[in-house]
């Protein structure tokens, strides 16, 4: 599992850099400053949780167990829902997509709790 989380973390970090650059250079002239900030938030939180996935990979090698595995998958799902919904909101203008974002945020929180729990329980 540690290799999977490490690879997913590295790929997510790469995507975060690309989306951040797109938001800063290719998107700013096309959307309002508020929407550009929303897009930036998605890229920033994707990077934070790409690093969290790499931490989960390290933790899975050090303290293997179901809580660490859950943490990694919660970070993946949180990234898709949180950052993905923000990217889609800005790119499509469909305001209803913003309702998905808090679910992703809750998954991030659950991932951090699972990571802490896995470390404590090992």
Backbone bond lengths (Angstrom), bond angles and torsions (degrees), N, CA, C in turn:
res aa  C-N    CA-C-N  psi(-1)  N-CA   C-N-CA  omega(-1)  CA-C   N-CA-C  phi
1 X - - - 1.442 - - 1.535 110.84 -
2 X 1.328 115.31 -31.67 1.469 117.47 -177.43 1.528 112.19 -62.52
3 X 1.324 116.96 -37.55 1.471 119.48 178.86 1.529 110.40 -67.05
4 X 1.317 117.02 -41.38 1.469 121.67 179.10 1.521 110.47 -59.90
5 X 1.323 116.80 -49.21 1.468 119.94 -179.19 1.526 111.29 -65.75
6 X 1.321 116.87 -37.22 1.466 119.55 179.29 1.527 110.28 -64.27
7 X 1.331 116.38 -47.03 1.471 120.77 179.78 1.526 110.61 -62.89
8 X 1.331 117.10 -45.96 1.469 119.97 178.66 1.526 111.26 -62.26
9 X 1.323 117.08 -38.80 1.460 120.53 177.18 1.518 112.43 -63.80
10 X 1.332 116.10 -44.18 1.467 119.86 179.39 1.524 111.09 -64.85
11 X 1.336 116.98 -43.15 1.466 120.11 178.94 1.527 111.26 -65.94
12 X 1.319 116.53 -39.76 1.463 120.16 178.40 1.523 111.35 -64.91
13 X 1.325 116.72 -38.70 1.467 120.15 176.41 1.522 110.80 -63.06
14 X 1.324 116.51 -41.56 1.468 121.56 177.74 1.528 110.39 -60.87
15 X 1.332 116.52 -46.58 1.462 120.61 178.65 1.523 110.63 -63.01
16 X 1.321 116.78 -38.60 1.465 120.67 178.76 1.522 111.74 -61.74
17 X 1.320 116.83 -42.19 1.470 120.55 177.81 1.526 109.69 -62.92
18 X 1.325 116.19 -44.10 1.463 120.07 179.45 1.516 112.97 -63.96
19 X 1.326 116.67 -44.98 1.463 118.83 179.40 1.524 111.33 -68.46
20 X 1.316 116.32 -35.84 1.466 118.97 176.69 1.516 111.70 -63.05
21 X 1.326 116.52 -42.38 1.469 120.37 177.89 1.525 110.96 -66.07
22 X 1.336 116.18 -41.81 1.458 119.76 177.16 1.532 110.60 -60.53
23 X 1.324 115.94 -43.94 1.465 119.66 179.38 1.516 112.57 -63.47
24 X 1.319 116.06 -38.89 1.467 120.19 -177.17 1.517 113.04 -76.61
25 X 1.324 117.24 -32.49 1.465 119.43 -172.52 1.521 114.23 -112.75
26 X 1.330 117.50 -37.36 1.452 119.24 -174.43 1.506 115.18 -99.72
27 X 1.315 116.46 -16.56 1.461 120.12 -172.75 1.520 113.47 -106.27
28 X 1.312 117.42 -29.91 1.469 121.31 -172.62 1.526 113.74 -55.59
29 X 1.330 117.58 -35.37 1.469 120.08 -178.87 1.528 111.68 -77.17
30 X 1.336 117.85 -12.78 1.460 121.35 -174.49 1.517 114.57 -104.35
31 X 1.331 117.68 -16.20 1.468 120.67 -177.42 1.521 109.56 -128.07
32 X 1.323 115.56 166.57 1.462 120.28 178.11 1.528 109.56 -68.89
33 X 1.326 116.99 159.61 1.466 119.02 175.84 1.528 113.03 -58.08
34 X 1.323 116.93 -33.38 1.467 120.14 178.61 1.526 110.95 -65.06
35 X 1.330 116.49 -43.29 1.466 120.05 179.46 1.526 111.52 -70.31
36 X 1.328 117.48 -33.49 1.468 120.47 175.16 1.524 109.84 -63.40
37 X 1.333 116.65 -38.11 1.469 120.51 177.92 1.531 110.80 -66.72
38 X 1.324 117.16 -37.03 1.468 121.05 176.86 1.530 109.97 -62.78
39 X 1.319 116.63 -45.12 1.466 121.40 178.83 1.530 110.15 -61.54
40 X 1.324 116.53 -42.49 1.462 121.55 178.61 1.531 110.85 -62.06
41 X 1.319 117.18 -39.01 1.464 120.37 177.61 1.526 110.34 -60.55
42 X 1.323 116.94 -42.15 1.460 120.12 177.50 1.518 111.81 -60.41
43 X 1.329 116.97 -45.21 1.465 120.95 -179.70 1.530 111.36 -65.72
44 X 1.329 116.14 -40.17 1.462 120.43 -178.99 1.531 111.14 -64.73
45 X 1.334 116.04 -48.06 1.459 119.40 -179.73 1.521 111.68 -68.43
46 X 1.315 117.71 -29.10 1.460 119.34 174.38 1.524 109.89 -64.54
47 X 1.325 117.42 -42.20 1.466 119.95 178.99 1.525 111.14 -65.39
48 X 1.338 116.66 -43.93 1.466 118.68 178.57 1.530 110.39 -55.35
49 X 1.326 115.77 -43.94 1.453 118.63 -174.28 1.529 113.07 -85.81
50 X 1.324 117.49 -14.27 1.464 119.91 166.89 1.524 108.26 -66.53
51 X 1.324 116.23 -43.31 1.468 119.92 176.50 1.524 111.12 -66.60
52 X 1.334 116.76 -34.56 1.468 120.36 176.26 1.530 110.45 -63.97
53 X 1.322 117.17 -37.23 1.464 120.25 176.67 1.523 111.22 -64.24
54 X 1.308 116.81 -39.25 1.464 120.18 177.13 1.532 109.51 -65.85
55 X 1.332 116.81 -37.88 1.470 120.22 174.72 1.526 110.51 -64.45
56 X 1.317 117.46 -38.81 1.469 120.84 177.54 1.531 110.36 -64.61
57 X 1.330 117.13 -36.51 1.465 120.36 176.36 1.521 110.21 -62.15
58 X 1.304 116.26 -45.39 1.467 120.76 178.48 1.527 110.12 -62.65
59 X 1.337 115.85 -45.17 1.464 120.12 -179.24 1.523 111.53 -64.39
60 X 1.340 117.18 -36.20 1.469 120.61 179.33 1.525 111.25 -64.42
61 X 1.327 116.60 -32.67 1.464 120.01 177.63 1.530 110.77 -75.75
62 X 1.311 116.02 -35.09 1.475 121.12 -175.81 1.519 112.39 -84.32
63 X 1.339 116.67 -44.56 1.464 122.84 -176.54 1.520 109.99 -130.07
64 X 1.319 118.89 67.97 1.465 119.74 -176.94 1.524 111.48 -59.85
65 X 1.298 114.64 144.11 1.461 119.89 177.86 1.512 110.44 166.03
66 X 1.318 115.78 169.29 1.463 119.51 -175.38 1.535 113.89 -65.47
67 X 1.311 118.77 -32.78 1.473 119.93 -178.31 1.527 110.70 -64.97
68 X 1.315 116.95 -40.51 1.470 120.49 178.97 1.527 110.05 -66.71
69 X 1.333 116.09 -41.29 1.469 119.96 177.54 1.528 110.06 -61.93
70 X 1.320 116.92 -45.13 1.463 120.60 176.27 1.520 110.85 -57.98
71 X 1.317 116.76 -43.42 1.469 120.40 -179.36 1.520 110.65 -56.72
72 X 1.314 117.09 -47.99 1.460 120.32 -179.48 1.518 112.17 -59.59
73 X 1.327 116.92 -47.49 1.468 119.66 -178.43 1.527 111.46 -69.24
74 X 1.326 117.50 -32.06 1.468 119.93 175.10 1.529 110.96 -65.69
75 X 1.332 117.46 -37.99 1.467 120.22 175.96 1.534 111.02 -64.61
76 X 1.322 116.87 -39.89 1.466 120.65 178.40 1.532 109.85 -63.25
77 X 1.325 116.41 -51.75 1.464 120.62 -178.93 1.521 111.31 -63.04
78 X 1.327 116.67 -40.33 1.460 120.18 178.27 1.513 112.01 -61.55
79 X 1.327 116.61 -39.94 1.460 120.65 178.58 1.526 111.07 -63.49
80 X 1.318 115.64 -45.98 1.472 119.58 -179.70 1.532 110.06 -60.65
81 X 1.322 117.01 -47.18 1.465 119.72 -176.47 1.522 113.07 -76.10
82 X 1.336 118.08 -44.59 1.464 120.55 -176.77 1.526 110.62 -72.90
83 X 1.317 116.25 -64.50 1.465 119.59 -176.93 1.524 111.01 -66.96
84 X 1.326 116.93 -42.27 1.458 120.17 -179.64 1.518 112.56 -60.08
85 X 1.332 117.03 -41.59 1.465 119.10 179.46 1.526 111.46 -67.81
86 X 1.330 117.48 -35.52 1.467 119.73 177.77 1.527 110.93 -68.43
87 X 1.324 117.18 -42.52 1.467 119.86 176.94 1.529 110.08 -60.58
88 X 1.327 116.34 -47.05 1.465 120.49 -178.12 1.525 111.38 -64.98
89 X 1.314 117.04 -39.15 1.466 121.24 177.93 1.526 111.05 -58.12
90 X 1.319 115.66 -48.64 1.468 119.99 -178.65 1.521 111.29 -67.94
91 X 1.314 117.82 -42.73 1.467 120.88 -175.12 1.525 113.63 -74.36
92 X 1.341 116.91 -29.86 1.466 119.78 -177.62 1.519 113.67 -104.13
93 X 1.328 117.09 -24.41 1.459 120.38 -175.86 1.521 113.72 78.75
94 X 1.329 117.73 5.30 1.467 121.57 179.33 1.532 108.38 -78.95
95 X 1.322 116.05 103.93 1.466 121.21 -174.12 1.531 113.17 -63.98
96 X 1.335 117.30 -28.25 1.457 120.83 -179.50 1.518 113.49 -61.15
97 X 1.315 117.41 -21.73 1.465 120.54 178.61 1.522 111.69 -64.71
98 X 1.323 116.68 -23.45 1.465 120.31 178.01 1.518 112.83 -63.63
99 X 1.336 117.25 -19.94 1.464 120.49 178.64 1.525 111.83 -71.05
100 X 1.321 117.67 -19.94 1.466 121.87 179.89 1.528 110.99 -79.81
101 X 1.317 116.66 -29.85 1.462 122.08 -172.73 1.527 113.26 -54.66
102 X 1.340 120.09 -46.42 1.474 118.44 -179.64 1.523 114.31 -62.04
103 X 1.326 117.02 -29.36 1.472 119.62 176.66 1.527 109.17 -63.14
104 X 1.326 116.28 -43.53 1.461 120.01 176.00 1.519 111.94 -60.89
105 X 1.323 116.14 -40.36 1.466 120.34 177.16 1.518 112.13 -61.76
106 X 1.330 116.62 -40.68 1.465 120.02 177.03 1.524 111.40 -64.43
107 X 1.328 116.28 -37.05 1.470 119.70 176.99 1.525 110.98 -65.64
108 X 1.330 117.08 -38.08 1.472 120.00 174.53 1.527 109.90 -59.23
109 X 1.324 116.88 -49.29 1.468 120.45 -179.90 1.523 111.30 -58.99
110 X 1.330 116.47 -44.37 1.466 120.24 178.82 1.528 110.60 -62.32
111 X 1.325 116.93 -37.12 1.463 120.29 177.95 1.520 112.28 -62.93
112 X 1.314 116.05 -43.30 1.467 119.14 178.74 1.531 111.13 -65.31
113 X 1.323 116.38 -39.44 1.474 119.53 177.79 1.528 109.83 -64.99
114 X 1.322 117.27 -43.78 1.472 120.66 179.06 1.525 111.37 -62.72
115 X 1.336 116.60 -39.13 1.463 120.03 178.77 1.530 110.75 -63.43
116 X 1.330 116.11 -44.72 1.474 120.01 177.88 1.526 110.80 -63.99
117 X 1.335 116.73 -43.28 1.452 121.46 -179.61 1.533 110.93 -61.99
118 X 1.321 115.76 -43.49 1.462 119.65 178.86 1.518 112.85 -62.08
119 X 1.320 116.12 -38.13 1.465 119.46 178.51 1.527 111.04 -69.67
120 X 1.319 116.37 -40.39 1.468 120.55 -179.66 1.517 112.38 -68.40
121 X 1.319 117.42 -37.13 1.452 122.12 -174.35 1.528 113.92 -83.44
122 X 1.314 117.94 -7.72 1.465 118.03 -176.71 1.491 111.84 -79.06
